[in-house]
């Protein structure tokens, strides 16, 4: 679509979901940190203030107003 915004959820790709099911629980949550292994993996490419932020926002529903 030429004039649309498409939101994607890359972490819900079936290959990633299937792989994550094989990871031991103690690597997924450690010291009350969710997505522990994911954060350790992206640490070398993404600044801490991005992957460890607490003010996450969801997408707005503006498209409903437009229709």
N, C-alpha and C positions, 0 to 999 in steps of 0.2 A: 504494500500500500504506500502510495507516494506521500500522503499527508497524515500519517498516523504515528502514534507513539506506541511502541510495543514493549511491554515489560516482560522480562525473561527471568526465570529462576534457575540459574545454571547449576546450583547445588542439588536440584531435584532431578537431574538427568539420571535415568535408570542405572547407568553404569556406576555413577558415583554413589547412589543409594545402595546398590548391591555391594560395592566395595566397602562402604562404611559399616555395613552390617557385619563384616568380618573383622573389624578392628576391635580389640579388647576394650571393655568399658573404662578401665583405668586410664586409657589414653585419650578417651573422648572428654572426660571430665576429670580435672585434677585441681586440687586446692580450690574447689568451688568455681573454677574457670570453665565455662562451657566452650565447646569446640576447641579444646586444648591443642590437639594434634594439628588441626587446621591452622590455628594461629601460629604455632611453632613453624609450620611449613611456609606460610606467607611472610613470616617475620623479615626475611632478607630482602623482600621486594617492596613491602608496604610499610609506611611509617606507623609507629605505635599509636599515634593519635587517631588514625583511621581504623585500624583493625581492633582497637580496644576501646572504642568510643561508647559512651553510655547514653547519648542523646539520639538514638536511632529514630528515624521518622518513616512513616509508611507513605506510599504513593497516595496522592489526592484522588478524589472522585470527581474531578472536574468534567470528565467525559460524560457523566450522567446528566449534568446540567446542559451540555451541548446538544444532546439528542432530543 
